[in-house]
């Protein structure tokens, strides 16, 4: 049974701070990792994908992957109230195309 | 470019009735996926189409669920007869052929079975 674990939160950070969201996964053959942002009642929106160990930066977002520790994280710099949402971690292996999701972390950025 | 669209956005039906959900993927996307999220749980995979062919239906919960994608364009997911535990949000996602990695999600259909 493949599992993806996230702290449900809420994670509360002040505006302008760095928000750090974490995700662990159980299946060592996982190869592709994704972060989705979901506002209440809306569709999950892909914000980052990462496939190899290390850091990947895109604007205020940085994804970090450590396959040895089976750990992927998302850093949001200069957090804004508009970043308040649920962040979903998803993983995929090369055997299939299905995504396995974590339960999501609710982020609250306070002005 | 239009995103993934789903219809209806919300459906309320009684136990034992039939409901059909529709998904229109992003134009040109050969891969189409169905997922669902039941209350308090994570989003779970249901099945995957490549064009009109079912590639993987390992997540379909039982034979009350039937998915089709005639002509390889839009897809329907029928639940017949609906049970209380089928309540949840049903998401559709699509991705281009050859780019299996990034899936783009629709807004979902919230199904309530009473």
Interface residues (C-beta under 8 A of the other chain):
Chain A: X4 X32 X34 X36 X42 X43 X44 X45 X46 X49 X51 X88 X90 X92 X96 X97 X98 X99 X100 X101 X102 X103 X104
Chain B: X3 X4 X31 X33 X35 X41 X42 X43 X44 X45 X48 X55 X56 X58 X59 X91 X95 X100 X101 X102 X103 X104 X105 X106 X107 X108
